[in-house]
Amino acid sequence: MHLSNLSPQTYIQDIHQHNESSTLSRIGDRSSSDVVVRIRTQEGRDWIYCHSDILVKKSKYFADRLSDNWPTCQILDSRNCVEEWDHKQQTCSSQPVNALAVVRIFLAAIRFATSSPPSSMNDLKTSAQEQLEYMLTEDDDAPLLTADDEIKLEARQCVNRLLARFVNLVDSLLGDLHDSVAEAEKIELFQSHLTDLSWASQIVTKLETSSDFVYTWVETSVNIVKVAERVCPESSLTGTKLKVLEVTAKVLEAIVDSVGSDEENDLMLKADGELWQTLESAFVSIILTLPSPDQAEILTEWLENKHIRYPDLTEAFESVVLQVQSRQAKAGFAGRKQPDR
């Protein structure tokens, strides 16, 4: 975001001209501001207190953002954030928050953040996802949200709908890939859903509602890996494969957290054998998509650990050995066929 046309000196001068009876104000003056501008940089996020009338006058970007026609106001129910600041009611900022309003904003945001809007609204969806993540981690109201049953139920339902669309897309891509190259639009949607699921995995973890997410991901993991392999056949780690690994890591964390810690029962696992077998197959498939150096490093560490029982990577080891032998055989055959010079 560039604010070169809105220097602090110009900003101060305009505020002074706008309201001569008031004291001199500047960017960051919380007592007279009515808008908070968030600027993201490589170093982090800055929250700057500003004045809407000056922003609207000096910047078309802010004029659009602060207008009633901008859809963000409707999506996040945030019209009140641009209302004129009443200095007589400044003490209200120290009053308890309106819990109902916070919940309503969160529910509206998560419905939009887990939807599949047109690509032109992807930036808005990303902003909604970031706002939800902030509300659950850094905001003072985070305990209020994580303990609310209505929020947990709505979050679970929204994420389940996102998962259902993703599973249907994976099945569709598998069908297309058997016949021809998958359509570009479906591949782009697959990557977009992966990004959304990577974010959603963090949200359901914070709300402690990850059971449905874990079950669906584990059940579909083999097909997900197949699609990722065929969509991105390169040996290097692509963004798509990294997203698959990110979500898988979150799922594994949730499974580990669900394991019982009853010492009297020798730490009995809650997950059944089929679940662990499915995960093991997913591990093998993921390893086979990695570049050869990474495969060698993982399998070497696994072989050196003589007492490891899970995961059993024998299948992955045998597949890699066969691939190496096949490449060596092809290289030797090609060498023998070269004509003498």
C-alpha positions as CSV (number, residue, x, y, z in Angstrom):
1,M,0.0,0.0,0.0
2,H,1.5,3.3,-1.0
3,L,0.8,6.5,0.9
4,S,3.2,8.8,-1.0
5,N,0.4,11.2,-1.8
6,L,-0.6,11.5,1.8
7,S,2.5,12.8,3.7
8,P,2.2,13.5,7.5
9,Q,2.7,17.2,6.9
10,T,-0.1,17.4,4.4
11,Y,-2.3,15.2,6.6
12,I,-1.7,17.5,9.6
13,Q,-2.4,20.7,7.6
14,D,-5.6,19.3,6.2
15,I,-6.9,18.3,9.6
16,H,-6.0,21.8,10.9
17,Q,-7.9,23.5,8.1
18,H,-10.8,21.1,8.4
19,N,-11.3,21.8,12.1
20,E,-9.6,25.0,13.2
21,S,-11.3,24.9,16.6
22,S,-9.7,21.6,17.4
23,T,-6.2,20.9,18.5
24,L,-3.6,20.0,15.9
25,S,-3.9,16.3,15.0
26,R,-1.7,13.9,13.1
27,I,-1.5,10.3,11.9
28,G,-1.5,8.1,14.9
29,D,-3.5,10.5,17.1
30,R,-5.9,8.0,18.6
31,S,-7.9,10.6,20.5
32,S,-9.2,12.3,17.3
33,S,-9.1,9.4,14.9
34,D,-12.1,7.5,13.6
35,V,-10.4,4.9,11.3
36,V,-7.7,2.3,11.9
37,V,-5.5,1.5,8.9
38,R,-3.7,-1.8,8.9
39,I,-0.5,-1.9,6.8
40,R,1.2,-5.3,6.2
41,T,5.0,-5.3,5.5
42,Q,7.7,-7.9,5.5
43,E,8.5,-6.9,9.1
44,G,5.0,-7.4,10.3
45,R,1.7,-5.5,10.7
46,D,1.3,-1.9,11.7
47,W,-2.0,-0.4,13.0
48,I,-2.2,3.3,12.3
49,Y,-4.9,5.6,13.6
50,C,-6.2,8.0,10.9
51,H,-9.1,10.3,10.0
52,S,-11.6,9.2,7.4
53,D,-12.4,12.6,6.0
54,I,-8.7,13.3,5.2
55,L,-8.2,9.7,3.8
56,V,-11.2,10.1,1.5
57,K,-10.1,13.5,0.3
58,K,-6.5,12.5,-0.5
59,S,-6.8,8.9,-1.6
60,K,-9.2,7.3,-4.1
61,Y,-8.3,3.9,-2.6
62,F,-9.5,4.9,0.8
63,A,-12.5,6.8,-0.7
64,D,-13.6,3.5,-2.3
65,R,-12.9,1.5,0.9
66,L,-14.8,3.8,3.2
67,S,-17.8,4.2,0.9
68,D,-21.1,2.5,1.6
69,N,-20.8,0.8,-1.8
70,W,-17.7,-1.2,-0.8
71,P,-18.8,-4.9,-0.1
72,T,-16.4,-5.3,2.8
73,C,-18.7,-3.4,5.0
74,Q,-21.5,-5.8,4.2
75,I,-19.3,-8.9,4.5
76,L,-17.7,-8.1,7.8
77,D,-20.6,-6.0,9.2
78,S,-18.1,-3.3,10.0
79,R,-20.0,-0.1,9.1
80,N,-19.6,1.2,12.6
81,C,-15.8,1.3,12.3
82,V,-16.0,4.3,10.0
83,E,-18.6,6.3,11.9
84,E,-17.7,9.7,13.2
85,W,-15.8,9.7,16.5
86,D,-17.7,11.2,19.3
87,H,-15.2,12.8,21.8
88,K,-17.8,13.0,24.5
89,Q,-18.2,9.2,24.4
90,Q,-14.5,8.5,24.2
91,T,-14.7,6.8,27.6
92,C,-16.8,4.1,26.0
93,S,-13.6,2.5,24.6
94,S,-12.9,1.3,28.1
95,Q,-16.3,-0.3,28.5
96,P,-16.8,-4.1,28.0
97,V,-17.2,-5.2,24.3
98,N,-20.5,-6.1,22.8
99,A,-20.2,-9.9,22.8
100,L,-23.2,-10.3,20.5
101,A,-21.7,-8.0,17.9
102,V,-18.3,-9.7,18.0
103,V,-19.9,-13.1,17.5
104,R,-22.1,-11.8,14.6
105,I,-19.0,-10.4,12.9
106,F,-17.1,-13.6,13.3
107,L,-20.0,-15.7,11.9
108,A,-20.4,-13.5,8.9
109,A,-16.6,-13.5,8.2
110,I,-16.2,-17.3,8.5
111,R,-19.1,-18.0,6.1
112,F,-17.4,-15.8,3.5
113,A,-13.8,-17.0,4.3
114,T,-14.8,-20.6,3.6
115,S,-16.9,-19.9,0.5
116,S,-15.8,-20.1,-3.2
117,P,-16.4,-16.5,-4.5
118,P,-15.3,-15.3,-7.9
119,S,-11.6,-14.8,-8.4
120,S,-12.1,-11.1,-8.3
121,M,-13.0,-11.3,-4.6
122,N,-10.1,-13.5,-3.6
123,D,-8.3,-10.6,-1.9
124,L,-11.4,-9.9,0.1
125,K,-11.6,-13.6,1.2
126,T,-7.9,-13.5,2.2
127,S,-8.5,-10.4,4.3
128,A,-11.5,-12.1,6.0
129,Q,-9.3,-15.2,6.7
130,E,-6.5,-13.0,8.2
131,Q,-9.1,-11.1,10.3
132,L,-10.5,-14.3,11.7
133,E,-7.0,-15.6,12.5
134,Y,-6.3,-12.4,14.3
135,M,-9.5,-12.5,16.3
136,L,-8.7,-16.1,17.5
137,T,-5.0,-15.4,18.4
138,E,-4.0,-11.8,19.0
139,D,-7.3,-10.1,19.8
140,D,-8.4,-9.5,23.4
141,D,-11.7,-11.2,22.6
142,A,-10.1,-14.5,21.6
143,P,-11.2,-16.4,24.8
144,L,-14.8,-15.2,24.2
145,L,-14.8,-16.6,20.7
146,T,-13.1,-20.0,21.4
147,A,-15.5,-20.8,24.2
148,D,-18.7,-19.9,22.2
149,D,-20.7,-23.0,21.2
150,E,-22.5,-21.2,18.3
151,I,-19.1,-20.2,16.8
152,K,-17.8,-23.7,17.1
153,L,-20.9,-25.2,15.4
154,E,-20.9,-22.7,12.6
155,A,-17.1,-23.1,12.0
156,R,-17.4,-26.8,11.9
157,Q,-20.3,-26.6,9.4
158,C,-18.5,-24.1,7.2
159,V,-15.3,-26.1,7.1
160,N,-17.2,-29.3,6.4
161,R,-18.9,-27.6,3.4
162,L,-15.4,-26.5,2.2
163,L,-14.1,-30.1,2.6
164,A,-17.1,-31.5,0.8
165,R,-16.4,-29.3,-2.2
166,F,-12.7,-30.2,-2.1
167,V,-13.4,-34.0,-2.0
168,N,-15.8,-33.7,-4.9
169,L,-13.2,-31.8,-6.9
170,V,-10.5,-34.4,-6.1
171,D,-12.8,-37.2,-7.3
172,S,-13.5,-35.2,-10.5
173,L,-9.8,-34.6,-11.1
174,L,-9.0,-38.3,-10.7
175,G,-11.7,-39.1,-13.3
176,D,-10.3,-36.5,-15.8
177,L,-6.7,-37.6,-15.3
178,H,-7.4,-41.2,-16.3
179,D,-8.4,-39.9,-19.8
180,S,-6.6,-36.6,-20.4
181,V,-4.9,-33.7,-18.8
182,A,-7.1,-32.1,-16.1
183,E,-8.8,-28.8,-17.0
184,A,-6.8,-25.7,-16.0
185,E,-9.7,-24.3,-14.1
186,K,-10.1,-27.4,-12.0
187,I,-6.4,-27.4,-11.2
188,E,-6.5,-23.7,-10.2
189,L,-9.5,-24.5,-8.0
190,F,-7.7,-27.4,-6.5
191,Q,-4.8,-25.2,-5.5
192,S,-7.1,-22.5,-4.1
193,H,-9.0,-25.1,-2.0
194,L,-5.7,-26.4,-0.6
195,T,-4.8,-22.8,0.5
196,D,-8.2,-22.5,2.2
197,L,-7.8,-25.8,3.9
198,S,-4.3,-25.0,5.1
199,W,-5.9,-21.9,6.8
200,A,-9.0,-23.8,8.0
201,S,-6.9,-26.5,9.7
202,Q,-5.5,-23.8,12.0
203,I,-8.9,-22.4,12.7
204,V,-10.5,-25.7,13.7
205,T,-7.5,-26.5,15.8
206,K,-7.9,-23.2,17.8
207,L,-11.6,-23.9,18.2
208,E,-10.9,-27.5,19.1
209,T,-13.3,-28.8,16.5
210,S,-10.9,-30.6,14.2
211,S,-12.3,-34.2,14.4
212,D,-14.4,-33.9,11.2
213,F,-11.5,-32.3,9.4
214,V,-9.0,-35.0,10.4
215,Y,-11.4,-37.8,9.5
216,T,-12.1,-36.4,6.0
217,W,-8.5,-35.6,5.2
218,V,-7.3,-39.0,6.2
219,E,-10.0,-40.7,4.2
220,T,-9.2,-38.7,1.1
221,S,-5.4,-38.5,1.6
222,V,-4.5,-41.2,-0.9
223,N,-6.5,-39.5,-3.7
224,I,-5.2,-36.1,-2.7
225,V,-1.6,-37.3,-3.2
226,K,-2.5,-38.9,-6.5
227,V,-3.9,-35.7,-7.8
228,A,-0.9,-33.7,-6.5
229,E,1.5,-36.1,-8.2
230,R,-0.2,-35.9,-11.6
231,V,-0.9,-32.2,-11.5
232,C,2.7,-31.4,-10.4
233,P,4.8,-34.2,-11.9
234,E,8.1,-32.3,-11.4
235,S,10.6,-33.8,-9.0
236,S,11.0,-30.5,-7.1
237,L,8.7,-29.5,-4.2
238,T,6.0,-27.2,-5.7
239,G,3.6,-24.9,-3.9
240,T,0.8,-27.5,-4.3
241,K,2.8,-30.3,-2.7
242,L,3.9,-28.0,0.1
243,K,0.3,-27.2,0.9
244,V,-0.5,-30.9,1.0
245,L,2.3,-31.4,3.5
246,E,1.2,-28.4,5.6
247,V,-2.3,-29.7,6.0
248,T,-1.1,-33.2,6.6
249,A,1.2,-31.9,9.4
250,K,-1.7,-30.2,11.0
251,V,-3.8,-33.3,10.8
252,L,-1.0,-35.4,12.4
253,E,-0.7,-32.8,15.2
254,A,-4.4,-33.2,15.9
255,I,-4.2,-37.0,16.0
256,V,-1.3,-36.9,18.4
257,D,-3.2,-34.5,20.6
258,S,-6.1,-36.8,20.7
259,V,-4.1,-39.8,22.0
260,G,-5.0,-40.6,25.5
261,S,-2.5,-40.2,28.4
262,D,-3.8,-42.7,30.9
263,E,-0.8,-44.3,32.4
264,E,-2.9,-47.1,34.0
265,N,-4.0,-48.2,30.5
266,D,-0.5,-48.1,29.0
267,L,-1.3,-45.1,26.8
268,M,-4.0,-46.8,24.7
269,L,-4.6,-45.2,21.3
270,K,-8.0,-43.9,20.5
271,A,-7.5,-44.2,16.7
272,D,-8.2,-47.6,15.2
273,G,-5.9,-49.7,13.0
274,E,-7.5,-48.7,9.7
275,L,-6.8,-45.0,10.4
276,W,-3.1,-45.7,11.1
277,Q,-2.8,-47.8,8.0
278,T,-4.3,-45.1,5.9
279,L,-1.9,-42.6,7.3
280,E,1.0,-44.9,6.7
281,S,0.0,-45.2,3.0
282,A,-0.2,-41.4,2.8
283,F,3.4,-41.2,4.2
284,V,4.6,-43.6,1.6
285,S,2.9,-41.7,-1.2
286,I,4.2,-38.3,0.0
287,I,7.8,-39.7,0.2
288,L,7.6,-41.0,-3.4
289,T,6.7,-37.5,-4.6
290,L,9.9,-35.9,-3.1
291,P,13.2,-35.3,-4.9
292,S,15.7,-38.2,-4.8
293,P,18.0,-36.4,-2.2
294,D,15.1,-35.9,0.2
295,Q,14.0,-39.5,-0.3
296,A,17.5,-40.8,0.4
297,E,17.8,-38.7,3.6
298,I,14.4,-39.8,5.0
299,L,15.0,-43.5,4.2
300,T,18.5,-43.5,5.5
301,E,17.3,-42.1,8.8
302,W,14.5,-44.7,8.9
303,L,17.0,-47.6,8.2
304,E,19.4,-46.4,10.9
305,N,16.7,-46.4,13.5
306,K,16.5,-50.2,14.1
307,H,13.7,-50.0,16.7
308,I,11.2,-47.8,14.8
309,R,7.9,-49.5,14.4
310,Y,5.7,-46.8,12.8
311,P,5.6,-45.7,10.1
312,D,6.7,-48.7,8.2
313,L,8.4,-47.3,5.1
314,T,9.4,-50.7,3.6
315,E,7.1,-50.1,0.6
316,A,8.7,-46.7,-0.1
317,F,12.2,-48.1,0.3
318,E,11.5,-50.9,-2.2
319,S,9.9,-48.5,-4.7
320,V,12.9,-46.2,-4.5
321,V,15.3,-49.2,-5.0
322,L,13.4,-50.4,-8.0
323,Q,13.5,-46.9,-9.5
324,V,17.2,-46.6,-9.0
325,Q,17.8,-50.1,-10.5
326,S,15.6,-49.3,-13.5
327,R,17.5,-46.0,-14.2
328,Q,20.8,-47.9,-14.0
329,A,19.6,-50.6,-16.3
330,K,18.4,-48.0,-18.9
331,A,21.7,-46.1,-18.6
332,G,23.7,-49.3,-19.2
333,F,21.5,-50.4,-22.1
334,A,21.9,-47.0,-23.8
335,G,25.7,-47.2,-23.3
336,R,25.9,-50.6,-25.0
337,K,23.8,-49.4,-28.0
338,Q,26.1,-46.4,-28.8
339,P,28.0,-47.1,-32.2
340,D,31.7,-47.3,-32.3
341,R,33.5,-44.3,-33.6
